[in-house]
């Protein structure tokens, strides 16, 4: 069996789902621009540099969901998908996903962004399997906190092993490929048989050159 793993943000998507979500909520008047714009930019910059604390990163973005139910968020989530996500998915990314799906690979979208924001994107891409940072829910309402192991950096590898084990598989037994743009995904790319750097950031581009990894472009 062939396993194919796709990162989402800046890999299949020309942008970052979390950052775009904050921008969208500020435009909608749900979040105060004076309180969130500068911090959004700061967290994004430190994420790209690979220096942001993983829990700080996750808490900031998951925190935006706190105090509402899934049903209360759903109209905004659907609008977000239509206006901010779908237009930023390059045709080349869709073609690559379809290539692996048509080949019969076990295709997984694995992202540090939370499940609630990204599950519609996975459905749009036709990817059945999603591993994402999970959100805590209490009495049907998002608490604004994460739950379980964050799906970020080494956490992506831990979550992948757990996900495969639950399905009776082991990573070592599969012919595995992973696509990502980010130095934050160095642990995941290092764990698979065929790492592919997609429009890589400077640090990942350097690693790809040193290790002889394949580099491709999907962004428009």
Secondary structure as UniProt FT lines:
FT   STRAND          2..6
FT   TURN            10..12
FT   HELIX           17..27
FT   TURN            28..29
FT   HELIX           33..49
FT   HELIX           54..62
FT   HELIX           63..65
FT   TURN            66..67
FT   HELIX           70..80
FT   HELIX           81..85
FT   HELIX           86..88
FT   HELIX           91..102
FT   TURN            103..104
FT   STRAND          106..114
FT   HELIX           115..125
FT   STRAND          129..138
FT   TURN            139..140
FT   STRAND          141..147
FT   HELIX           154..166
FT   TURN            167..168
FT   HELIX           171..173
FT   STRAND          175..180
FT   HELIX           183..185
FT   HELIX           186..191
FT   STRAND          194..198
FT   HELIX           202..211
FT   STRAND          214..216
//
